[in-house]
């Protein structure tokens, strides 16, 4: 078994978790509907045609093919890095989370032309932009890559 297989397995698990949670929300809520869970957290069905924080969400539609192309390029680059560096655990863990998240949001863009978001955190009247499991995985993965870069620098 290739040493990179577990990393691709982690990416696949993130993809499955992302799509299952989105399926549950899509089958439970109408667009824009909110369900209060706590004083600081709601579930909400929101669609995002843009990138992070709704960047380019208001563009007339050209952004979807652009984001699909960027995601495909990122998936290819991350996959090559995983195959070339399977022994670097933190690095590959971060890459696998990013890969799974990128795949999850790519599936949405191909199916719906936009990404399904549903996690809505808020405090004191301020709402963080809604996000999803894929976005969370990408963020944690990027954090692991940053941390790993500092740790690598310290061992040189």
KEDREN-715242 format. One record per residue: y negated, x, z of N, C-alpha, C in turn; residue number from 1. Coordinates in nm, 2 decimals, m for minus. Last residue first. Example, Ala and Ser with C-alpha at 12.3 -4.5 7.8 and 13.67 -1.06 7.14 Angstrom:
! KEDREN-715242
+--------+--------+--------+--------+--------+--------+--------+--------+--------+-----+
|   n.yy |   n.xx |   n.zz |  ca.yy |  ca.xx |  ca.zz |   c.yy |   c.xx |   c.zz |   k |
+--------+--------+--------+--------+--------+--------+--------+--------+--------+-----+
|   0.22 |   1.28 |   0.71 |   0.11 |   1.37 |   0.71 |   0.00 |   1.29 |   0.79 |   2 |
|   0.57 |   1.32 |   0.78 |   0.45 |   1.23 |   0.78 |   0.33 |   1.32 |   0.78 |   1 |
+--------+--------+--------+--------+--------+--------+--------+--------+--------+-----+
END
This chain:
! KEDREN-715242
+--------+--------+--------+--------+--------+--------+--------+--------+--------+-----+
|   n.yy |   n.xx |   n.zz |  ca.yy |  ca.xx |  ca.zz |   c.yy |   c.xx |   c.zz |   k |
+--------+--------+--------+--------+--------+--------+--------+--------+--------+-----+
|  m2.35 |   1.59 |   1.16 |  m2.37 |   1.70 |   1.06 |  m2.43 |   1.82 |   1.13 | 156 |
|  m2.35 |   1.39 |   1.33 |  m2.23 |   1.47 |   1.33 |  m2.24 |   1.59 |   1.24 | 155 |
|  m2.58 |   1.24 |   1.28 |  m2.57 |   1.31 |   1.41 |  m2.45 |   1.40 |   1.42 | 154 |
|  m2.53 |   1.12 |   1.04 |  m2.63 |   1.22 |   1.05 |  m2.62 |   1.30 |   1.18 | 153 |
|  m2.34 |   0.94 |   1.12 |  m2.30 |   1.04 |   1.03 |  m2.40 |   1.16 |   1.04 | 152 |
|  m2.50 |   0.77 |   1.27 |  m2.39 |   0.84 |   1.34 |  m2.34 |   0.96 |   1.25 | 151 |
|  m2.67 |   0.67 |   1.08 |  m2.72 |   0.74 |   1.19 |  m2.62 |   0.83 |   1.26 | 150 |
|  m2.48 |   0.54 |   0.91 |  m2.56 |   0.65 |   0.86 |  m2.63 |   0.73 |   0.97 | 149 |
|  m2.39 |   0.34 |   1.09 |  m2.30 |   0.45 |   1.04 |  m2.37 |   0.57 |   0.98 | 148 |
|  m2.61 |   0.18 |   1.10 |  m2.56 |   0.24 |   1.22 |  m2.47 |   0.36 |   1.18 | 147 |
|  m2.62 |   0.09 |   0.83 |  m2.73 |   0.16 |   0.89 |  m2.69 |   0.24 |   1.01 | 146 |
|  m2.37 |  m0.04 |   0.82 |  m2.40 |   0.07 |   0.73 |  m2.52 |   0.15 |   0.78 | 145 |
|  m2.41 |  m0.24 |   1.01 |  m2.30 |  m0.14 |   1.03 |  m2.33 |  m0.02 |   0.94 | 144 |
|  m2.61 |  m0.39 |   0.88 |  m2.64 |  m0.33 |   1.01 |  m2.53 |  m0.22 |   1.04 | 143 |
|  m2.47 |  m0.49 |   0.66 |  m2.58 |  m0.39 |   0.64 |  m2.62 |  m0.32 |   0.77 | 142 |
|  m2.29 |  m0.65 |   0.80 |  m2.24 |  m0.54 |   0.72 |  m2.35 |  m0.44 |   0.70 | 141 |
|  m2.47 |  m0.84 |   0.91 |  m2.39 |  m0.76 |   1.00 |  m2.34 |  m0.64 |   0.92 | 140 |
|  m2.56 |  m0.95 |   0.66 |  m2.65 |  m0.89 |   0.75 |  m2.58 |  m0.80 |   0.85 | 139 |
|  m2.32 |  m1.05 |   0.54 |  m2.40 |  m0.95 |   0.47 |  m2.50 |  m0.88 |   0.57 | 138 |
|  m2.25 |  m1.24 |   0.73 |  m2.16 |  m1.12 |   0.71 |  m2.24 |  m1.01 |   0.64 | 137 |
|  m2.46 |  m1.42 |   0.71 |  m2.43 |  m1.35 |   0.84 |  m2.35 |  m1.22 |   0.82 | 136 |
|  m2.42 |  m1.51 |   0.45 |  m2.54 |  m1.44 |   0.48 |  m2.53 |  m1.36 |   0.61 | 135 |
|  m2.17 |  m1.64 |   0.49 |  m2.19 |  m1.53 |   0.39 |  m2.31 |  m1.44 |   0.43 | 134 |
|  m2.24 |  m1.85 |   0.66 |  m2.15 |  m1.74 |   0.71 |  m2.16 |  m1.62 |   0.62 | 133 |
|  m2.60 |  m1.91 |   0.62 |  m2.46 |  m1.95 |   0.62 |  m2.37 |  m1.83 |   0.67 | 132 |
|  m2.92 |  m2.05 |   0.71 |  m2.84 |  m1.95 |   0.64 |  m2.69 |  m1.99 |   0.66 | 131 |
|  m3.27 |  m2.15 |   0.72 |  m3.12 |  m2.18 |   0.73 |  m3.04 |  m2.08 |   0.65 | 130 |
|  m3.52 |  m1.95 |   0.87 |  m3.46 |  m2.01 |   0.75 |  m3.31 |  m2.03 |   0.77 | 129 |
|  m3.60 |  m2.05 |   1.20 |  m3.55 |  m1.94 |   1.12 |  m3.50 |  m2.01 |   0.99 | 128 |
|  m3.87 |  m2.24 |   1.30 |  m3.73 |  m2.24 |   1.25 |  m3.71 |  m2.12 |   1.17 | 127 |
|  m4.06 |  m2.32 |   1.59 |  m4.04 |  m2.23 |   1.48 |  m3.90 |  m2.23 |   1.43 | 126 |
|  m4.08 |  m2.47 |   1.82 |  m4.13 |  m2.53 |   1.69 |  m4.12 |  m2.44 |   1.57 | 125 |
|  m3.94 |  m2.31 |   2.00 |  m4.09 |  m2.34 |   2.02 |  m4.15 |  m2.39 |   1.89 | 124 |
|  m3.69 |  m2.23 |   1.78 |  m3.74 |  m2.22 |   1.91 |  m3.89 |  m2.24 |   1.91 | 123 |
|  m3.38 |  m2.24 |   1.59 |  m3.52 |  m2.27 |   1.61 |  m3.56 |  m2.25 |   1.76 | 122 |
|  m3.14 |  m2.22 |   1.33 |  m3.18 |  m2.18 |   1.46 |  m3.33 |  m2.20 |   1.47 | 121 |
|  m2.91 |  m2.35 |   1.14 |  m3.05 |  m2.37 |   1.16 |  m3.08 |  m2.34 |   1.30 | 120 |
|  m2.68 |  m2.33 |   0.88 |  m2.71 |  m2.28 |   1.02 |  m2.86 |  m2.28 |   1.04 | 119 |
|  m2.65 |  m2.38 |   0.61 |  m2.64 |  m2.49 |   0.71 |  m2.66 |  m2.45 |   0.85 | 118 |
|  m2.67 |  m2.36 |   0.25 |  m2.70 |  m2.31 |   0.38 |  m2.69 |  m2.42 |   0.49 | 117 |
|  m2.54 |  m2.29 |  m0.06 |  m2.54 |  m2.39 |   0.05 |  m2.56 |  m2.31 |   0.18 | 116 |
|  m2.72 |  m2.18 |  m0.34 |  m2.64 |  m2.14 |  m0.23 |  m2.65 |  m2.25 |  m0.12 | 115 |
|  m2.69 |  m2.28 |  m0.69 |  m2.77 |  m2.25 |  m0.57 |  m2.67 |  m2.23 |  m0.45 | 114 |
|  m2.52 |  m2.37 |  m0.88 |  m2.65 |  m2.31 |  m0.92 |  m2.74 |  m2.28 |  m0.81 | 113 |
|  m2.27 |  m2.45 |  m0.80 |  m2.38 |  m2.54 |  m0.77 |  m2.51 |  m2.49 |  m0.83 | 112 |
|  m2.08 |  m2.25 |  m0.88 |  m2.04 |  m2.39 |  m0.86 |  m2.16 |  m2.48 |  m0.87 | 111 |
|  m2.22 |  m2.01 |  m0.88 |  m2.14 |  m2.05 |  m1.00 |  m2.11 |  m2.19 |  m1.00 | 110 |
|  m2.33 |  m2.01 |  m0.62 |  m2.42 |  m2.00 |  m0.74 |  m2.35 |  m2.05 |  m0.87 | 109 |
|  m2.09 |  m2.01 |  m0.47 |  m2.19 |  m2.12 |  m0.46 |  m2.28 |  m2.12 |  m0.59 | 108 |
|  m1.98 |  m1.76 |  m0.54 |  m1.91 |  m1.88 |  m0.57 |  m2.00 |  m2.00 |  m0.57 | 107 |
|  m2.18 |  m1.59 |  m0.43 |  m2.16 |  m1.60 |  m0.58 |  m2.09 |  m1.73 |  m0.61 | 106 |
|  m2.15 |  m1.63 |  m0.16 |  m2.27 |  m1.68 |  m0.22 |  m2.26 |  m1.69 |  m0.37 | 105 |
|  m1.89 |  m1.50 |  m0.14 |  m1.91 |  m1.64 |  m0.09 |  m2.04 |  m1.70 |  m0.16 | 104 |
|  m1.94 |  m1.24 |  m0.24 |  m1.85 |  m1.33 |  m0.31 |  m1.87 |  m1.47 |  m0.27 | 103 |
|  m2.12 |  m1.15 |  m0.04 |  m2.16 |  m1.16 |  m0.18 |  m2.07 |  m1.25 |  m0.26 | 102 |
|  m1.94 |  m1.16 |   0.18 |  m2.06 |  m1.24 |   0.18 |  m2.11 |  m1.26 |   0.04 | 101 |
|  m1.75 |  m0.96 |   0.11 |  m1.71 |  m1.10 |   0.13 |  m1.83 |  m1.20 |   0.13 | 100 |
|  m1.92 |  m0.73 |   0.09 |  m1.85 |  m0.78 |  m0.03 |  m1.81 |  m0.93 |  m0.01 |  99 |
|  m2.02 |  m0.71 |   0.35 |  m2.11 |  m0.73 |   0.24 |  m2.04 |  m0.79 |   0.12 |  98 |
|  m1.77 |  m0.65 |   0.48 |  m1.85 |  m0.77 |   0.51 |  m1.95 |  m0.81 |   0.40 |  97 |
|  m1.71 |  m0.42 |   0.35 |  m1.62 |  m0.53 |   0.33 |  m1.69 |  m0.66 |   0.37 |  96 |
|  m1.91 |  m0.24 |   0.43 |  m1.90 |  m0.28 |   0.29 |  m1.81 |  m0.40 |   0.27 |  95 |
|  m1.85 |  m0.23 |   0.71 |  m1.98 |  m0.29 |   0.66 |  m1.97 |  m0.33 |   0.51 |  94 |
|  m1.60 |  m0.11 |   0.69 |  m1.61 |  m0.24 |   0.75 |  m1.74 |  m0.31 |   0.71 |  93 |
|  m1.66 |   0.13 |   0.57 |  m1.59 |   0.03 |   0.49 |  m1.59 |  m0.11 |   0.56 |  92 |
|  m1.81 |   0.24 |   0.78 |  m1.87 |   0.23 |   0.65 |  m1.80 |   0.12 |   0.57 |  91 |
|  m1.62 |   0.24 |   0.99 |  m1.75 |   0.17 |   1.00 |  m1.81 |   0.14 |   0.87 |  90 |
|  m1.41 |   0.41 |   0.86 |  m1.39 |   0.27 |   0.92 |  m1.52 |   0.19 |   0.92 |  89 |
|  m1.32 |   0.58 |   0.61 |  m1.45 |   0.57 |   0.69 |  m1.46 |   0.43 |   0.74 |  88 |
|  m1.10 |   0.57 |   0.45 |  m1.08 |   0.62 |   0.58 |  m1.21 |   0.61 |   0.67 |  87 |
|  m1.17 |   0.48 |   0.19 |  m1.10 |   0.39 |   0.28 |  m1.09 |   0.44 |   0.42 |  86 |
|  m1.35 |   0.55 |  m0.03 |  m1.37 |   0.59 |   0.11 |  m1.30 |   0.51 |   0.21 |  85 |
|  m1.29 |   0.45 |  m0.28 |  m1.32 |   0.59 |  m0.27 |  m1.32 |   0.64 |  m0.12 |  84 |
|  m1.27 |   0.17 |  m0.24 |  m1.16 |   0.24 |  m0.30 |  m1.17 |   0.40 |  m0.27 |  83 |
|  m1.53 |   0.12 |  m0.16 |  m1.42 |   0.09 |  m0.07 |  m1.30 |   0.17 |  m0.12 |  82 |
|  m1.68 |   0.19 |  m0.39 |  m1.70 |   0.26 |  m0.27 |  m1.59 |   0.24 |  m0.17 |  81 |
|  m1.59 |  m0.01 |  m0.57 |  m1.56 |   0.13 |  m0.60 |  m1.58 |   0.21 |  m0.47 |  80 |
|  m1.69 |  m0.24 |  m0.44 |  m1.55 |  m0.23 |  m0.45 |  m1.51 |  m0.08 |  m0.48 |  79 |
|  m1.97 |  m0.20 |  m0.46 |  m1.90 |  m0.20 |  m0.33 |  m1.75 |  m0.18 |  m0.34 |  78 |
|  m1.99 |  m0.22 |  m0.74 |  m2.03 |  m0.10 |  m0.67 |  m1.96 |  m0.09 |  m0.54 |  77 |
|  m1.91 |  m0.49 |  m0.78 |  m1.84 |  m0.38 |  m0.85 |  m1.87 |  m0.25 |  m0.78 |  76 |
|  m2.09 |  m0.63 |  m0.63 |  m1.95 |  m0.64 |  m0.60 |  m1.87 |  m0.53 |  m0.66 |  75 |
|  m2.33 |  m0.57 |  m0.76 |  m2.31 |  m0.52 |  m0.62 |  m2.16 |  m0.53 |  m0.58 |  74 |
|  m2.28 |  m0.69 |  m1.01 |  m2.31 |  m0.55 |  m1.00 |  m2.28 |  m0.50 |  m0.86 |  73 |
|  m2.27 |  m0.96 |  m0.92 |  m2.15 |  m0.90 |  m0.99 |  m2.16 |  m0.75 |  m0.99 |  72 |
|  m2.53 |  m0.99 |  m0.81 |  m2.41 |  m1.00 |  m0.72 |  m2.29 |  m0.94 |  m0.79 |  71 |
|  m2.68 |  m0.97 |  m1.04 |  m2.70 |  m0.87 |  m0.93 |  m2.58 |  m0.87 |  m0.84 |  70 |
|  m2.59 |  m1.19 |  m1.18 |  m2.57 |  m1.06 |  m1.24 |  m2.59 |  m0.95 |  m1.13 |  69 |
|  m2.67 |  m1.40 |  m1.01 |  m2.53 |  m1.38 |  m1.04 |  m2.50 |  m1.24 |  m1.09 |  68 |
|  m2.95 |  m1.36 |  m1.02 |  m2.88 |  m1.34 |  m0.89 |  m2.73 |  m1.33 |  m0.91 |  67 |
|  m3.00 |  m1.43 |  m1.29 |  m3.03 |  m1.29 |  m1.24 |  m2.95 |  m1.26 |  m1.11 |  66 |
|  m2.91 |  m1.69 |  m1.30 |  m2.84 |  m1.59 |  m1.38 |  m2.87 |  m1.45 |  m1.33 |  65 |
|  m3.12 |  m1.79 |  m1.12 |  m2.98 |  m1.80 |  m1.09 |  m2.89 |  m1.70 |  m1.17 |  64 |
|  m3.38 |  m1.75 |  m1.22 |  m3.33 |  m1.67 |  m1.11 |  m3.18 |  m1.68 |  m1.08 |  63 |
|  m3.45 |  m1.94 |  m1.40 |  m3.40 |  m1.81 |  m1.45 |  m3.35 |  m1.72 |  m1.34 |  62 |
|  m3.56 |  m2.16 |  m1.27 |  m3.42 |  m2.16 |  m1.30 |  m3.37 |  m2.03 |  m1.36 |  61 |
|  m3.84 |  m2.14 |  m1.20 |  m3.79 |  m2.26 |  m1.28 |  m3.64 |  m2.25 |  m1.33 |  60 |
|  m3.87 |  m2.07 |  m0.85 |  m3.88 |  m2.03 |  m0.99 |  m3.81 |  m2.13 |  m1.07 |  59 |
|  m3.85 |  m2.12 |  m0.58 |  m3.93 |  m2.21 |  m0.66 |  m3.94 |  m2.17 |  m0.81 |  58 |
|  m3.71 |  m1.91 |  m0.48 |  m3.65 |  m2.04 |  m0.48 |  m3.72 |  m2.14 |  m0.57 |  57 |
|  m3.79 |  m1.64 |  m0.44 |  m3.78 |  m1.70 |  m0.58 |  m3.72 |  m1.83 |  m0.59 |  56 |
|  m3.65 |  m1.64 |  m0.13 |  m3.73 |  m1.56 |  m0.23 |  m3.69 |  m1.61 |  m0.37 |  55 |
|  m3.53 |  m1.76 |   0.09 |  m3.58 |  m1.85 |  m0.02 |  m3.66 |  m1.77 |  m0.12 |  54 |
|  m3.43 |  m1.56 |   0.25 |  m3.55 |  m1.63 |   0.30 |  m3.62 |  m1.71 |   0.18 |  53 |
|  m3.26 |  m1.42 |  m0.02 |  m3.28 |  m1.42 |   0.12 |  m3.42 |  m1.48 |   0.15 |  52 |
|  m3.31 |  m1.61 |  m0.32 |  m3.23 |  m1.51 |  m0.24 |  m3.27 |  m1.53 |  m0.10 |  51 |
|  m3.30 |  m1.96 |  m0.43 |  m3.35 |  m1.82 |  m0.43 |  m3.25 |  m1.72 |  m0.36 |  50 |
|  m3.20 |  m2.20 |  m0.40 |  m3.19 |  m2.15 |  m0.53 |  m3.23 |  m2.00 |  m0.54 |  49 |
|  m3.04 |  m2.35 |  m0.14 |  m3.13 |  m2.24 |  m0.17 |  m3.11 |  m2.18 |  m0.31 |  48 |
|  m3.01 |  m2.64 |   0.05 |  m2.97 |  m2.57 |  m0.07 |  m3.08 |  m2.46 |  m0.10 |  47 |
|  m2.87 |  m2.76 |   0.36 |  m2.99 |  m2.71 |   0.27 |  m2.93 |  m2.64 |   0.16 |  46 |
|  m2.78 |  m2.95 |   0.61 |  m2.74 |  m2.92 |   0.47 |  m2.86 |  m2.89 |   0.39 |  45 |
|  m2.76 |  m2.82 |   0.94 |  m2.84 |  m2.89 |   0.84 |  m2.78 |  m2.85 |   0.70 |  44 |
|  m2.72 |  m2.81 |   1.28 |  m2.65 |  m2.80 |   1.16 |  m2.74 |  m2.88 |   1.06 |  43 |
|  m2.93 |  m2.63 |   1.52 |  m2.89 |  m2.75 |   1.44 |  m2.80 |  m2.71 |   1.33 |  42 |
|  m3.04 |  m2.50 |   1.82 |  m2.95 |  m2.49 |   1.71 |  m2.92 |  m2.62 |   1.65 |  41 |
|  m3.17 |  m2.53 |   2.06 |  m3.22 |  m2.42 |   1.97 |  m3.14 |  m2.41 |   1.84 |  40 |
|  m3.05 |  m2.72 |   2.21 |  m3.20 |  m2.72 |   2.20 |  m3.26 |  m2.62 |   2.11 |  39 |
|  m2.77 |  m2.80 |   1.99 |  m2.83 |  m2.75 |   2.12 |  m2.98 |  m2.76 |   2.11 |  38 |
|  m2.73 |  m2.97 |   1.77 |  m2.61 |  m2.92 |   1.85 |  m2.66 |  m2.87 |   1.99 |  37 |
|  m2.83 |  m3.22 |   1.56 |  m2.87 |  m3.14 |   1.68 |  m2.75 |  m3.10 |   1.76 |  36 |
|  m2.81 |  m3.22 |   1.23 |  m2.73 |  m3.26 |   1.35 |  m2.77 |  m3.17 |   1.46 |  35 |
|  m2.99 |  m3.34 |   0.95 |  m2.98 |  m3.24 |   1.06 |  m2.89 |  m3.31 |   1.17 |  34 |
|  m3.00 |  m3.36 |   0.59 |  m2.96 |  m3.42 |   0.72 |  m2.94 |  m3.31 |   0.82 |  33 |
|  m3.04 |  m3.23 |   0.35 |  m3.16 |  m3.24 |   0.44 |  m3.12 |  m3.30 |   0.58 |  32 |
|  m2.78 |  m3.40 |   0.20 |  m2.89 |  m3.30 |   0.18 |  m3.00 |  m3.33 |   0.27 |  31 |
|  m2.55 |  m3.51 |   0.44 |  m2.62 |  m3.54 |   0.32 |  m2.73 |  m3.43 |   0.31 |  30 |
|  m2.24 |  m3.39 |   0.58 |  m2.38 |  m3.41 |   0.58 |  m2.44 |  m3.44 |   0.45 |  29 |
|  m1.96 |  m3.35 |   0.53 |  m2.01 |  m3.42 |   0.65 |  m2.16 |  m3.46 |   0.65 |  28 |
|  m1.90 |  m3.20 |   0.32 |  m1.83 |  m3.33 |   0.33 |  m1.88 |  m3.41 |   0.45 |  27 |
|  m2.06 |  m2.98 |   0.35 |  m2.08 |  m3.06 |   0.24 |  m2.01 |  m3.20 |   0.25 |  26 |
|  m1.94 |  m2.87 |   0.59 |  m2.07 |  m2.92 |   0.59 |  m2.10 |  m3.02 |   0.47 |  25 |
|  m1.68 |  m2.80 |   0.49 |  m1.69 |  m2.89 |   0.60 |  m1.83 |  m2.95 |   0.61 |  24 |
|  m1.76 |  m2.62 |   0.29 |  m1.68 |  m2.74 |   0.25 |  m1.70 |  m2.85 |   0.36 |  23 |
|  m1.86 |  m2.42 |   0.44 |  m1.95 |  m2.49 |   0.35 |  m1.89 |  m2.62 |   0.31 |  22 |
|  m1.63 |  m2.33 |   0.58 |  m1.74 |  m2.39 |   0.65 |  m1.84 |  m2.47 |   0.56 |  21 |
|  m1.48 |  m2.24 |   0.35 |  m1.43 |  m2.35 |   0.44 |  m1.55 |  m2.41 |   0.52 |  20 |
|  m1.64 |  m2.03 |   0.26 |  m1.62 |  m2.15 |   0.17 |  m1.57 |  m2.27 |   0.25 |  19 |
|  m1.63 |  m1.85 |   0.48 |  m1.76 |  m1.90 |   0.42 |  m1.74 |  m2.03 |   0.35 |  18 |
|  m1.36 |  m1.80 |   0.50 |  m1.43 |  m1.86 |   0.61 |  m1.56 |  m1.92 |   0.56 |  17 |
|  m1.31 |  m1.68 |   0.25 |  m1.24 |  m1.80 |   0.28 |  m1.32 |  m1.87 |   0.40 |  16 |
|  m1.48 |  m1.45 |   0.27 |  m1.50 |  m1.55 |   0.16 |  m1.44 |  m1.68 |   0.20 |  15 |
|  m1.36 |  m1.32 |   0.49 |  m1.50 |  m1.37 |   0.50 |  m1.53 |  m1.47 |   0.39 |  14 |
|  m1.11 |  m1.27 |   0.37 |  m1.12 |  m1.35 |   0.49 |  m1.26 |  m1.41 |   0.51 |  13 |
|  m1.19 |  m1.09 |   0.17 |  m1.13 |  m1.22 |   0.14 |  m1.13 |  m1.31 |   0.25 |  12 |
|  m1.27 |  m0.87 |   0.33 |  m1.37 |  m0.94 |   0.24 |  m1.32 |  m1.08 |   0.20 |  11 |
|  m1.03 |  m0.81 |   0.45 |  m1.14 |  m0.85 |   0.53 |  m1.24 |  m0.93 |   0.45 |  10 |
|  m0.89 |  m0.72 |   0.22 |  m0.84 |  m0.84 |   0.29 |  m0.95 |  m0.90 |   0.39 |   9 |
|  m1.03 |  m0.50 |   0.15 |  m1.04 |  m0.61 |   0.06 |  m0.99 |  m0.74 |   0.13 |   8 |
|  m0.95 |  m0.35 |   0.37 |  m1.09 |  m0.38 |   0.36 |  m1.11 |  m0.50 |   0.26 |   7 |
|  m0.67 |  m0.32 |   0.33 |  m0.72 |  m0.40 |   0.45 |  m0.87 |  m0.44 |   0.44 |   6 |
|  m0.67 |  m0.16 |   0.09 |  m0.63 |  m0.30 |   0.09 |  m0.68 |  m0.38 |   0.21 |   5 |
|  m0.72 |   0.11 |   0.09 |  m0.84 |   0.02 |   0.09 |  m0.80 |  m0.13 |   0.10 |   4 |
|  m0.48 |   0.24 |   0.08 |  m0.55 |   0.24 |   0.21 |  m0.67 |   0.15 |   0.21 |   3 |
|  m0.22 |   0.07 |  m0.09 |  m0.34 |   0.15 |  m0.10 |  m0.41 |   0.13 |   0.04 |   2 |
|   0.12 |   0.09 |   0.00 |   0.00 |   0.00 |   0.00 |  m0.12 |   0.09 |   0.00 |   1 |
+--------+--------+--------+--------+--------+--------+--------+--------+--------+-----+
END
